[in-house]
Amino acid sequence: MNDAPLSRAELTAAKNKTVTRRLFLVVLGMFGFGFAMAPFTAWRAKLGESMG
């Protein structure tokens, strides 16, 4: 198994990098979604108040 292109350490590092990037994208997406929804939620709350 020594002729494998990636050593175990390199494979682990690559996997960690992928997981980190995916986690970063998920967090970034959640923040983006939250920022996008914030005005809409505030508007909906205001609408609810005006409706009684």
Secondary structure as UniProt FT lines:
FT   TURN            2..3
FT   HELIX           8..51
//
